[in-house]
Amino acid sequence: MRVTRFDTAPKYSPPLHTGVDCKRLQGMEAGPTERFWVGLSVYHPGGAAQTSPTMEETIYTVLDGELVVSAQGRDETLRKYDSVHIPKGEQRSVENRSSKPATLLVAIAIPPGAKT
């Protein structure tokens, strides 16, 4: 068992994200995992992840607040405990259009053979 304490979880800066604070909870900088990594992102009001393809299969779960996830030509507003699955390579964007911060749990697959 490997525990990551939130106050010591490593910060990371994903490309094409603005107004978003991110921490790695498991995998990558937080310690090795085999099939996925997990992060926590706080989207401040106006914070966004610009449109780009997902590098691997991805699941987003909103833990607090609301976020608009856009993919396949449609917008979906996700609220507390809503989740979305995004296949590898799909173009997506995420935006906090509200006046309150939103917290997003992120789980992303690790490609076979990749070193974490």
Summary of the structure (lengths in Angstrom):
residues: 116
radius of gyration: 13.7
end to end distance: 16.9
largest distance: 41.5
contacts: 333
relative contact order: 0.26
helix: 5%
strand: 57%
